[in-house]
Amino acid sequence: MESIFISIASYRDNELDRTIRDCMVKAAHPERLVFGINWQHDSHEFFEQLYDRRCRVIDTDYRESRGACWARHEAQKLYAGEDFVLQIDSHMRFVRDWDRICVDGVRKLQQRGNRRVIISNLMPSYDPDDDGNLPRAYLTYRMGSFNQDGAIALKASVVQKPPSEAFSRGFSISAAFVFSIGDLYREVPIDPDLYFDGEEISYAVRAYTHGYDIYHCHHPIVYHYYTRKTDRKHWDDHGNWGERSLTAKARMRTLLMRSGEVADLGPYSLGTMRSIEEYERHSGVNFRERTVKDPADEGSFPVTRDWIRSKLSAGGIGTAQIDPFSYCNARCWYCPVRYHPQPVEARRHMPIALFEKIVGNLCEERDKKGLVSSAFNFIYTAHYNEILLYRHLAEMFEALRRHGLRTLVLTNGIALTPQKVDLIARYHDVVGGQVCINISAFERDRWIANTVAGNGASPATTRRTFNRTMKNIEYASQYLSGVSIQVNEPDPNEALRQVEFARRMFPAATVRSVTSLSDRAGILHDAGVLSNREDIARKNAGRSSVAGCTNTFPGIDGRHFGWLHVNALGKAILCCDDYHFDYTFGDFRTDTLRDIWLSDRHATVIERSFREICTRCSMAVWR
């Protein structure tokens, strides 16, 4: 019987043991499975399943890990000539007889004339606490947009009516599910010097130029646990990840854009059976010009009012952003609050009864498999506000708990008092370790200039505010699990400096930086802070209109069709970048979610946004 080598890179993952067990149990022929596992863990972490005779294990102290691609590369070394290879993550679930589906699929696709075949899919999500209830959803993906480093995003969407044919040609892979013939590992080894961004598209291009055809299956084969809110990530433990990421991005640009930044990529270069220009024609991507012309968008889906209505009625709401309090006590340099007055009428607390109505509408549609995805379980409650100032904070947490929903506490730290920390701790099942402190600096004068400058307070008051904020963060990092600090700084050197500063001050917290900042659909451009106009014009040269949004997650089709946004007034708005509420299309004080979502007004607003605000946004999909 043909053998299958299963490669797993696992970093301190509590799901590893269950993933291996589920893979074995769901296989039609578990006896043909062999696992190659790079187990990156702490000394107290133990999994019984790893001692199964079918598991080849590299036992790695997590402190020695060099990132995901390095870990996959090391696991790949355990391959010993098996007939097929499967690369997965360590947090997966499988459909029954998955091995038969994959092997038979490859054999059938090889009959088209090319033995070099890859099956790779974006995967629906599963809940580890309810993994017996796996959704029957098919996800597809298309090219998104390039970021400033040259990496390209993948746009995910749910296909409501999959094609009758089992497989279709694709152009990229999902690194968490790659099934192919064993020759793939011999011919296209994983580059250990990549880190995260660009992993999938660079490997797809390399495989394609080595003669491999990529296919997507039209029904789920595996499921993926995306959020992993309580698990440690590599970048949480390794302060040098930013340096590795910079090195990796230079290698990726050398491979795809022929930038010449790396003299020799060695065995991780392009293949010789096809050119990268052939790949670009196949996928619609031009790496040097950083443009995307998605073949799936050409002609088949004209942006008409009827097309918009059909997208809205397809039932793709995957998450929601409800801002129950529309005021912020800071004036951070990277936020519109500093430069533009918020609408006066929105500076209020949403009645808790209204919040509960909106949440109830969402869960009702989810439970009856209506407009809301069955995987819906998360609501964002903070954006241009300081959520900790909401007078009904405890009642909000209680309402989310009753409905089995989770949220993120996003705060600047000023109002993160010990009393608020204790409240969050009582609702750990709702917040789930998701406390993120959004900040720009940790030196007093720099923090004052970047955060509260111009608020009219005296110098003595701003100094006291800084000292109190630092004490708040220290208390939270000690008494809450999963506290993260996000440093917002576009200069990479300054970002690293502030990150190191924060790590010394708060060793118990996870600290990371964000250097690629949004200008909020031109709002900050107008304020002279950030600019994306030239990038937008360059990337979309020759295109005439907007047709969607790349701000997606698996199963969530952009801001227009996959998100519900509601402001403190209870009004449905276009998206989080509709700062002045210019694109409202419903009122939850008088109407239900179904009436609002399927209204003519909603379709009209989306159509208008494609001509107006979205044209100023770096997240737009252009035709």
N, C-alpha and C positions, 0 to 999 in steps of 0.2 A: 504494500500500500504506500502511496506517495506521502512523504513526510513534509511537515510544515514547521519552520523555525520561526518563533515568535519573539521579537526583540522588544524589550521594555526598558526604558530609562525612568527610574523612580527616584524622586527626591523627597525624602521625609514624608511619604504619602501613606496615610492610614488606610487608603482604599486598595493598596497593592495586593494584599492577601485575598480579598474578596474578588478582585479583578481576575486573578489567576484561577481561582476556584470556579467563577462563573464561566470563564473561557473553556475550562475542561468539561464542566457539567453540560453546557449548551452544545458542545461539539458532537457531530454525528459519529466521529471516530476519534475519541480522545487519545487513543493509543498512538496516533501518528504525530502528536504534538510534542515539540521540544521548545523550552523557554530559554532565552538568553537575557539575563537581567543584570543591569548595572544598578545595584542597590546602594543608594547614597543615604546614609542614616546615622543617627546618634547611637551611642552604645546601649541605651536602654530600649531601643526600638527592636521588636522581634516579630517575625511572621513565620508561623508553622509551615505554611505552604511552600516556603522557599527550600525546604529540605526534602521535597519530593524529588525522586530520582530523575524526573524529566526537566528539572531546573538546573541550568548552568548559571552560576552566580558570581559576579564580581562584587566583592564586599568592599565598599568604599566609605571611608569616613566623610561625612557631608562637608567637613571643612576643606577637604581636598578637591571638591567638585569644581569643575570649570564651566558649568552651564549645560543647557539642554542638548545642544548639538554635539558637544564633547561627550556627553553621557550616551547619546545614541550611537556615536562612533565607537565607543568602547564596547557597548553591548553588541554591536555588529561584528566585532572580532570573535565572538563566541559561535558564529555561524560555522558549520562543519559539513557543508555540502548538501543540505536538505533540498528537496525538490522545489519547495515554495518558501517564501519569506513573508512575514507579516510584521509590520511595525505599528505599535500601539502605544498609548500612554498608560499610566498605571492606575487610572480611574475610569474604567470602562465597564459596560455591560454588553451582552451579546444576544442576538436572536437565536432561536433553536436551529441547529444544523448549519450554523454560520460557515463552518469549514467546507461542507459540501457545496454551499452556494458560491463560495469564492473559487474553489477549484473548478467546478463545472463552468462558472462564468469565464474564467481565464481560458479554459479549453474551447469554449464556444467562440470567444472573441478571437482566438488564434486562427480559427477557420477563415477569418477575413483576409488572411495572408501574411500576417506579421506575428511571430511567436513572442516578440517582446511586448508584453501587455502589462499595464498597471491598472488596478482597480483602487480608487481612492475616493472617499466621500466626506463631505461635511456631515456631522452626526447630530441627531436630535439629542436633547439633554435628558438626563435621568436624575432622580432624587435618591441619594443613598439610603434615606430613611423610608423610601417607598419604591424600591427597585423592582417590585413585582408588578408595577403599573407603568409599563413602558409605552410611550406614545407611538402611534403608527403615523409618523410624519416623514415626509421626504423633503430634504433640504437640497437646494441647488445653490451654486454660487457663480458669480461673475466677477470680472475685474472691477475693483474700485478705483481709487485715486492714489497717486504717489504722494508720499510725505517728503519732507525736506531732505531726508537722508537717501532718498532713492528707492526705498522699499514701497511696495504696492500692497494695498489692502485687498481682501477678498470680500465681496458683497454677498451676504447670505439671505436667502428668502425661502419660505415654505411654498412648495408646489402642491396645490390643492388637488389637482387631477394629474398624476404622473402619466407620462407617455405609456402606451401599451408595450413598447419595446423595453426589455429589461435593462439595457445599458446604452449610454450615449457617449460620444467623444467629448473630452474635456481638455483643459489647458493647464490646470494646476492640481496640486495635491493638498490633502490635509495631512500634516505630519503625524497626526494621531491615528490615522488609519491608512496604511499603504500595503496592499497585497500584490505580490508579483511572483515571477519565477525566481529561482535561486540565483540566477546569473546577475540579477539586479545588484546584489551586494558585492559581487566580484567586479562588476563593470562600473558602478556608480557609487563609490563609497561616500559616506556622509563626511562633510568638511568639519573637522573638530574645532576649527577656529571661528566658525560662525557662532552667534550667541542666541538671538531670538528673532529680531526683525529680519525679514527677507529669507528665512529658512525655507519656507514652502515654495515660493516662486523660483528661487535659485535652484532648488533641487529638481523642480519640474522642468526647468529649461535644460539642465544638465542631462536629465533622463531622456528628454525629447531629442536632444542632439546626439545621444547615444543610440537612437533608433527606437525608443519606447513610445508606444501610444497609450495615452491616459484615458480611462473610462470612468464614468460615474454610474452607480447602480440606482435604479428608480424606486427602491424601497429600502428601509433601514436594514443594515447588517449589524451595526454596533451603535452604542450610545455612549455619550461623553458627559462627565461631570464638570461643567465649565466654571462655576463660581468658586468652589473650594475656599470659602470665605475664611475658615479657621485654620487652613493648612499653611505652613511656611513655604515660601517660594525661594528660589535660589538667590534672587536679588535682595530678599529680606535679610539674609545671613552674610552676604558677601559685599563688602563696601567697595571692592574694585570692579564690580560688574559694569559700571559705566565705561571704564577703560577697555574692557573686553568687548563691549558693545561697539565702541568706536572702531576698534580693529576689525571687527566682524563686518561693519558697514563698509569699510574701505575694500574688503575682499569682495563683498557683494557688488559694489559699484564697478570694480575691476572686471568681474565676470559678466555682468549684464550690460553695463554702459561703456565698457572698454575704456575705463578712465585711466588705466595705467598706474594706479596708486600702489599696486602690489606687483613686484617684478615677475613672480612665478607662482601660480596657484597649484602647480604640481599635479597630482592625481585628481584634484578637485576642479579641474578646468572643464571646458565644454568638450563634448564628444565630436567625432569627425564624420558621423553618418548623416547628420543634418546640420545646417547652419543655424545660427541664432536668428538670421533674417527670415528663414523659413518658419521658425517659431513665432516671430512677430507677425507674419502674415496669417498664421493659423489662429493666433489669439487676439489679434487686433491691437497689440501693445507696441509702442515705440519707446524703448528704454532710454535712448539718448535724449529724445525730446520730452520724455515723461508724459506721454499722452496715451489715452486708452480709447479705442473705438470698438466697443463691445458688439460683436456680431449679433448677439441676441437682441440688441436694441434696434437693429436696422430694419425698419419697415414692419416688423411683426407686431409691435406694440405702439402704435401711434398715440401720442399724448392728446387724447380727446376727453371731453367731459364724461362720455360713456366709459372710457377706459379707467378713468379715475374712480367712478362709481363702482365698477366691477372690482377694483382693487380694495376699496373700502368694505364692500360686502363679503369679501373672501374670508374675513374673520382672522386677521393676523395681529391683533393687539397682543404684544408680548410683555410689555412693561408699561408703567405709568409714572409720571412725575406730577405730584400734587404739592403745590407750595402753600401750606396753610397759614403762613405768616410772611408778609412781604416787606420786611425791613431788615437792614443790616447795620450793625454798630461799628463797622470798619469801613475804610475807604482804601482798599487794596489797589495797587497800581495796575493790576491785570484784570480788573473788573469794571464793568460799565457804571456801577454804583458811584465810583469816584468822579466820573466825568458828566454823567447825565442824571438829572433828577428823576427819581422813580415817580410813576403816576400817583398823584396824591390820593386818589380814590382807592388805590390798592394797598395803602399802608394800614393794614388792619389784620386782625386775627380772624381766621375762618371759624365760624361756629362749628363746634365738634359734631353737631347733628348733620351738618352739610358734609363734613369729611366722611362720616360714617355712611352717608347715602352714596357718595361716589364710590367708596370702597365696596359697599354692598352691591352696587350695580356691576362693577367689574367682576366680582366673584360669582355673581349670579350668571353672567354671560359665560364665564369660564366653566362653571359646573354643568351647564346645559349645552356645552360645546357650541357656543354661539360666536359672537364677535371677538372673544378673548381666547387666546391660546390656552390649551390645557396645562402648559408648563408655567403659566403666569404665577409668580409667587413673591414678587418684589416691587416695592414702590419707593421711588426717590422722593424725599420730602424737603430737599434743600437745594437751592441753586443761587439766586441772588439775594438770599435771605440768611439770617442767623436763626436756625431752627430752634436752638436752645432758649430763645426768647419767647417762643410760642406759649401763650398762657394755658393752653390745653395739652401740653406736651405729654403728661402722664396719661390723659384720656386717649390721646392719639396712639400711644404705645399699646394701651389696653385694647383699642379697637383693632389694631393690626394683629395682636395676639389672638383675639377671638376668631379672626378670619384665617389664621395660619399664615400670615404674611410677614415679610421681613423688610427692613429698611436700613439705610445708612445714615449715620450721624456725621454730617459734614459741617465743620465748625472752624472758625478762625482762632478759637481758644479763649477769647476774652470772656465769654459767658460760661466756659466749661468749669464751673465752680465745683468744689467737692460735693455739694448737695446734688448737682446735676449728674456728676459721676456716679453717685450712689443710686440715683434713679435709673440711669442706664444699666447699671449692674443688676438691678432687680428685673429688668426686661432683657436679659442676655439672650433669651430665645428669639426675641424680635430683632435686636441689633446684631447679635451673632458675631461679635468681634469686629464689626464694621464701624469703627470710630476713626474718622480721617480728619486730621488737623491740617487745614489748607493755609499755608503761610509763605512769606517771601524771604524772611531773614530772621536771624537770632541774635544779632548784635543790636543793642538798644537804639542807637541813633539811626542805623539803617532800617530797623523795623519801624520806627516812628515815621521816617520819611516815606517808606513804602506802604504803610498800613493805615495810619491815622492822621497823616499830615493834611492840614486844611480843614479839620473838623471843628475848629474854633476853640478847642480845649487849651488850657494853659500848659506850659512846658512841664510844670510839676505834676499836673494831672496825667499827661501822656506818659511820663516816666513811671508813675504809680501803676498805670494801666499795663505797661510793659512788664513790670515786675510781677504783678498779679497774674498776667497771662502765662509767664514762664512757670510760676508756681502751680497754676492750674494744669498745665501740660505734664509737669513732673508728677503730680498727684494721680492724674488719669493714667499715665504710663505705668504706674506702680500697682494700681488697683483694678484696672481693666485689661482683659486679654485682647490682643489684636489691635492695639492702638497703632495707627500709622501716621506719619508726618509726611506731607507732600510739600516740597520746596518748589515754588514757581519762579523760575529764573531762566531766561533764554540763553544767557551766556554759559556754556558748559563748564568753564573753569570756575566761575563764580558759584555755579550750582554745586559743583563738587566741594568747594570750600564751605558753603553753607550746610551741606549735608554732613560733612565731617564735624562741623561746629555742633550741629544738633545731636549727632551720635554721642559726642562727649558729654553733652548736657543731659541727654535722656537715653541712657544705654538700654533701657527696657523697651523702648519703642522701635518700631520699624521705620526707617527713614529712606525716602527716595526723592528724586528730583524729576520735574517735568520741564523740559526745555522747548518742546514744540507746543506753543500756546496759540489758542484760537483768538482771532480778533472779533469774534461774535458777529459774524455776517456783516462786517464793516463798521460796527459801532466803535470799536477801538481804533480802527483806521481813521475814522472821522475825528477822533480825539488826538491823533498824532502819536499813538502809543505803539501799535502794531500795524503791519500792512500785509495784505495778501492779494491786493489787486493785480500786481504784476504777475504773480504766480498763477492766478486764475486765468488771466489773459493768455499767458504763455501755454499753459496746459490745455486750454480749450480753444486754441486757434483753429479756425475752420469749422467750428460747431456753432449752432444757432440757438439752441434752446436747452432748458433744464428738464429732466424727466424723473428725478428722484433724489435720494439722499444716501450717501455711503456710510452714515453713522449707524451701523448695523451691529447686531450680535446674532449668533446662530438662532435662527427661527424668528428673528425680528427684522422686518423689511423696512428699515430706515425710519426717520422721524415722522414722515407723512402718514405711513400706513401701518407702522408697528408700535408707535407710542401714543399714549394719551397724555396731553399736557393740560393742567388746570391751574389757574392762578388763585390768589387768596379770595377773590370775589366769587369763586365758583364758576368762572367762565372758561370754556374750552378754548385754548389758543393753539396756534400752529406748532410752535416748538419752543425750546428754551431760549433760542436767540431772538424770538419775537418780544424783545425787551419792553417795547412801548405798547404791547397788546394791540397791534394794528390788524391782526388777522384772527379775530375771535369768530367762532362759529356756533356757539351754543352756551346755555346757562343751566348749570345743574340745580340751581335754586327752583327752577320751574319745569325742567325736562329731564328725561332719562338718558342714559348712555346710548341706548339704541337709537332713540329719536335724534340725538345730537350727531352721532357718528355717521348715520346714513342720510343726513339732511342734504338738500340741495346746496345750502349755504356752505357746508363743509367742502363739497366738491368744487364750488366756486372759489373758495379761499385757497385751496391747493392749486388750482389752475392759475390763479392770480399770483401766488407765491413763486411759481415757476418762472414768471415773467419779471418778478421784482426782487424780493429779499433774497431768494435762493441764488440769484445770479451774482450776489456779492459774497457768497459763502464758499469756503474751501471744501465743504463736505458735499457739494452738489454733484450730481451725475449729469453730465452734458451729452447731448446727442449731436 
